[in-house]
Amino acid sequence: MKALKKLMISGREVLPLVEGGKGIAVSSGLSAGAWAAAGAVGTFSGVNADFYDENGHVVPVTYKGKTRGERHLELLDYAIRGGAAQARIAHDVSGGEGRIHMNVLWEMGGCEHILEGILTQAKGLIHGVTCGAGMPYRLAEIAAKYGVCYYPIVSSARAFRALWKRAYHKSKEWLGGVVYEDPWLAGGHNGLSNSENPRNPEPPFPRVVELRREMNALGLAATPVVMAGGVWSLADWEDWIGNPEIGPLAFQFGTRPLLTKESPIPEDWKKRLLSLDPGDVLLHRFSPTGFYSSAVKNAFIEDLVGRSERQIPFAAEADETFSAEIAFGRRGRAVFVKPEDKPKAEAWLAAGFTEAIKTPDETLVFVTPVSARRILKDQADCMGCLSACNFSNWSQNEAGTTGRRADPRSFCIQKTLQAIAHEGNVENELMFSGHNAHRFKTDPFYKDGFVPTVKELIDHLLKGG
């Protein structure tokens, strides 16, 4: 195994090992601080992080506002308090070693406001900000304002080129690195473009080489690329280390930090990770962000898959195409469908999927009455956690709406991620994961259910494990 050389990251020479940020109480200050204490880069999530009462107990997040706009303002306040709390914990745990980064999603509700609020309240405790899930044009400007480095997450040279031309060239001195995240292998939200086939993964090497060439042409030859998505063992990437086509290189680990002593996720989640097999993680497009994302196949994902499968187009009035009438629900509401689709609808109705909910694409999805009530309640309870939400049709614009019908094929991401992070049932909530998670089961490092400390994991990684 080639020796890893330290890199200058966010103003200090550290091990080029980075903890990947995972939102809503999953990448915490405790975990991030432990990574930094080991001489690496710890990352806590600034996405609706936990905060605590005077006794150190997590404060449950509840919303009192009667409108979405009112609840959105509450969410912004909670997010800033939580992010600042995690920054302080990470700083204390790090003991002044390594670097502390914060991860945010550009498409989260009020991202710029939250980012500035946390950087203000935790001044001097955060050394860098990583940001993806969108095109974060103003990331550089905000980072420069607070004197921290910024790390955009991209999945192509083309995306970075667009960011550079529009904004980043104005604050190039604060660009700490460029995170290339493999859109086919990463957990959470992925950067697949409309021109890329989600079922046809492309190897990362030529894509990263293209990114490096773009960076070199812009005078960024000394700026590290941070390889993310699908990174498990450094031995898998030995040909990349010291490769002049790649240049300065760091590695970001998103999935493996979940299974450490310091990881705050519930024990049931950790146990589930140790049981996964190849193919147990699904790349899908159910997220209310509209992005592709990857999560463990469980009852939650199966329900979403089934919902979309029980779907047919319809029309409110009969015509040549939609000539077959069906009635659904307690009120026996009638719509018109294609004759060939009527037997499908009748079979779903007979199976108990007696409610049909309209989608923005002029289709109906058939669900049980219990599921219908849950969907409609979750949509009504929206607190604006995204800049624009397909599920509830919330938008942080002046109108407060996307202008499209709310989409029942999606889900409330804030609700399910809060639930799974705080002892929710791992079978019935969204469990984000990278596609290499199945390696927990077969990697001898985790034999007999062994769960390492962060320091033990990093020492193991440095040996090629």
RANORZI-V294680 format. One line per field, one symbol per residue. psi: psi as a letter, one per 20 degrees, with the letter a starting at -180 (. if undefined). burial: 1 if it has 16 or more other C-alpha atoms within 10 Angstrom, else 0. Layout:
# RANORZI-V294680
psi=???
burial=???
This chain:
# RANORZI-V294680
psi=pqppqqqopljqprplpppppprmjgorhggghhgghjjboqoqpjnlrqrqaijjqpopoqpiqhrggghghgggggggggghghgggggghhkjrbqpqppqphjqpkggggghgghghkpiipiqpqpbmanmhjggggghhjkqqqnqorjqhgghgggghhghiilhijohrpooooiiiqrbpqkpriiqohjmqqqhghhhgggggggghjkkhipqpopqojofphhijhihpjphhhapprppogghihmrhipiqqhhgghhhiiqrpiipporkiqihiqqrpqpoahgghggghghhmpqqrqhqqahgnippqqrrhilpprprqhiighgghggghjimipppqriklrppprqhghghgghghghjpjliqhpphgijqqjrhhjqijqqqoiibrohgghhgghhlkrpihjrpnqqrijhiihhipihkpkkporrgghgghgghjj.
burial=000101111100011111111111111111111111111111111111111000000000001000011011111101111111111111111100111111111111111101111110111011111111111110111111001111111111101100110011001101111111111111111111000001000001001111111110000110111111111111100001100001111111111111111111110011001101100111111111101111111101100100110111111000000111111100000011110011001001100011111110001111111011001001101111111111111111000011001111111111111111110111111111111111111000000000111110110001011
